[in-house]
Amino acid sequence: MDILEIMKARHSVRQYSVKKIEREKKEMLAALINECNKDSDLNIQIIFDEPKCFDSKMAHYGKFSGVENYIALVGKKGAGLEEQAGYYGEKIVLKAQELGLNTCWAAMTHGKSAAKIEKGEKLACMIALGYGITQGTAHKTKRREQLCNVSSDMPDWFSKGMEAALLAPTAMNQQKFYITLENGEVSAKAGKGFYVNLDLGIVKYHFEAVTGRKVK
């Protein structure tokens, strides 16, 4: 399955079964997380078999149930933290999907995590992980013309990149991003709203993973 097909198959899942994640899959995710941490200023941690974090009042309010595994997106405090967390977090999310696992981004709807947060670091976001009771459902999206500066004669590669960007999960499905193509270079910016920089990182990863082109 190519990366675009994995993006199409992946939906947010909040209810999880008791099925345990196999050791081989745990090891593959841990290896990818080590790689992501080396490439960034992040200290991403994966926590297995820990049911307390998503057994809080906030988690129940967010309709989470059965979550015993999660990814804590921790990094150095600073302006770029959220975007980096979104970018590398989504890379891990799509790998989990490829491995047959389900995920859900969780910003506020969780309790205290077991992640170790060092001095000068903070928790940017969490990702619930495991075998979902369902595979989730697709979210409604805006039209691509609303989210980029190219309307007619869109290059094929850019069209594919926009398709990937529209599949990116965003907080409350707000899709507050805008992608610009000028002189062959692609740039993306965030609008105003909750977790828009985190969303921007996710969108950038989607576009880059499908097109192989860097997004500024």
C-alpha positions, -999 to +999 in steps of 0.1 A: +000+000+000+015+034-010+015+063+014-015+080-001-036+049+003-024+046+039-036+082+045-070+074+029-074+043+052-065+061+084-092+077+105-094+088+141-104+060+165-113+066+202-126+032+213-100+004+216-102-034+221-083-054+247-060-069+219-024-063+228+001-048+204+026-075+192+063-072+202+075-069+166+051-039+160+062-023+193+099-026+183+092-011+148+074+019+163+101+024+189+128+023+162+110+049+141+105+071+172+143+070+179+149+080+143+124+109+146+140+121+179+175+121+162+161+142+133+144+168+155+144+186+189+118+162+202+118+136+229+089+115+217+081+086+240+059+056+235+041+041+264+026+006+263+001-011+286-006+019+307-044+024+311-045+053+336-037+082+313-069+078+292-090+067+321-095+103+333-126+125+334-113+145+304-107+113+284-142+100+291-155+134+281-135+130+248-152+096+243-120+076+247-123+040+260-099+011+263-068+031+256-037+014+271-010+026+247-001+061+237+026+083+222+037+114+241+050+142+218+075+159+241+100+185+231+120+216+240+098+246+247+099+271+219+080+285+189+087+255+166+076+227+191+040+223+179+048+222+142+076+196+148+053+175+170+027+175+143+052+166+115+069+138+133+038+126+151+020+121+118+049+102+105+045+077+134+007+077+130+009+066+094+035+039+103+011+026+129-017+026+103+006+006+079+011-019+107-027-024+111-030-002+143-054+027+149-047+061+164-062+093+176-046+127+182-055+140+217-046+175+228-066+180+260-087+149+264-064+128+285-051+126+321-015+126+333+009+107+311+037+084+322+061+103+299+093+118+314+093+155+307+128+170+313+136+206+324+130+230+295+106+205+278+068+203+275+042+179+263+028+192+230+002+166+223-007+129+227-017+101+203-038+072+215-027+039+199-039+003+197-064-019+179-096+000+174-131-015+179-138+001+145-117+017+118-132+051+122-149+072+095-137+097+070-141+134+079-156+161+057-131+183+039-130+217+023-125+220-015-088+221-025-094+255-042-102+270-007-068+259+006-043+267-020-035+295-046-037+272-076-071+268-092-067+260-129-039+240-146-027+224-113+005+204-119-002+167-113+023+164-084+008+195-067-027+180-071-015+148-054+001+169-026-032+188-021-051+155-020-027+143+008-031+177+026-069+174+026-065+140+042-045+154+071-062+153+105-067+187+120-080+198+154-118+198+153-115+193+116-108+230+112-084+228+082-070+262+089-040+261+065-031+276+032-006+262+006+011+284-019+029+274-051+053+301-065+082+296-089+081+259-083+084+263-045+057+252-020+051+270+012+023+265+038+011+287+066-013+283+095-045+304+101-058+313+135-074+288+159-066+260+183-035+239+176-030+254+141+008+250+142+004+213+152-020+209+123+004+227+100+032+202+108+008+173+100-002+189+067+034+195+057+043+159+064+014+147+043+023+169+013+060+161+015+055+123+019+034+121-012+052+145-035+088+142-022+090+180-023+100+202+006+073+225+020+086+258+035 
